[in-house]
């Protein structure tokens, strides 16, 4: 294998791994970076972080937001959540957003 081909393969593998956060268990707290995907074991749920931000209340306080692409039973739904969302028999809860790092912390629980 040529050096150029080996370098290209190494680069592709690094990019593939960086886009996947891996597998987590129900009730496990986990962090996702922008563009990363996680699979929740035993649920059929796949979550991809599309972005983070914040919204504003009328009184000037702000609240965190996360844009997610959630796949469940073959259907993908995109949603902006500020607290939680229901997917089948599960609830995805937004615990924290870090806009400087483009990450969020989530937990999936059974309803």
LINVENCOR-V11511 format. One record per backbone hydrogen bond with DSSP energy under -0.5 kcal/mol. CO is the residue of the C=O (numbers start at 1). NH is the residue of the N-H. E is the energy in kcal/mol with one decimal. If there is no record, write none. Layout:
# LINVENCOR-V11511
[[CO	NH	E] [CO	NH	E]]
This chain:
# LINVENCOR-V11511
[[2	6	-2.5] [3	7	-2.4] [4	8	-2.2] [5	9	-2.5] [6	10	-2.4] [7	11	-2.2] [8	12	-2.4] [9	13	-2.4] [10	14	-2.1] [11	15	-2.3] [12	16	-2.4] [13	17	-2.5] [14	18	-2.1] [15	19	-1.1] [17	20	-1.2] [19	37	-1.2] [22	39	-2.4] [24	41	-2.9] [25	28	-1.9] [28	108	-0.6] [30	106	-2.9] [32	104	-2.1] [33	36	-2.6] [36	49	-2.2] [37	21	-3.0] [37	22	-1.0] [38	47	-2.9] [39	24	-2.4] [39	41	-0.8] [40	43	-1.6] [40	44	-0.7] [40	45	-0.7] [44	73	-0.6] [45	40	-2.6] [46	71	-3.0] [47	38	-2.5] [48	50	-0.6] [48	69	-2.4] [49	35	-2.9] [51	67	-3.1] [53	65	-2.3] [55	63	-2.1] [57	60	-1.9] [61	57	-3.5] [63	55	-2.5] [65	53	-2.1] [66	68	-0.6] [66	81	-2.7] [67	50	-3.4] [67	51	-1.1] [68	70	-0.5] [68	79	-2.5] [69	48	-2.2] [69	71	-0.5] [70	77	-3.0] [71	46	-2.2] [72	75	-1.8] [75	72	-2.6] [77	70	-3.2] [79	68	-3.1] [79	81	-0.6] [81	66	-2.1] [83	94	-3.6] [85	92	-3.0] [87	90	-2.2] [89	111	-3.0] [90	87	-3.0] [91	93	-0.6] [91	109	-2.5] [92	85	-2.0] [93	95	-0.6] [93	107	-1.5] [96	105	-2.7] [97	99	-0.5] [98	102	-1.0] [98	103	-2.0] [102	34	-1.7] [103	98	-2.8] [104	32	-2.7] [105	95	-3.0] [105	96	-1.4] [106	30	-2.5] [107	93	-3.0] [107	109	-0.5] [108	27	-3.7] [109	91	-2.9]]
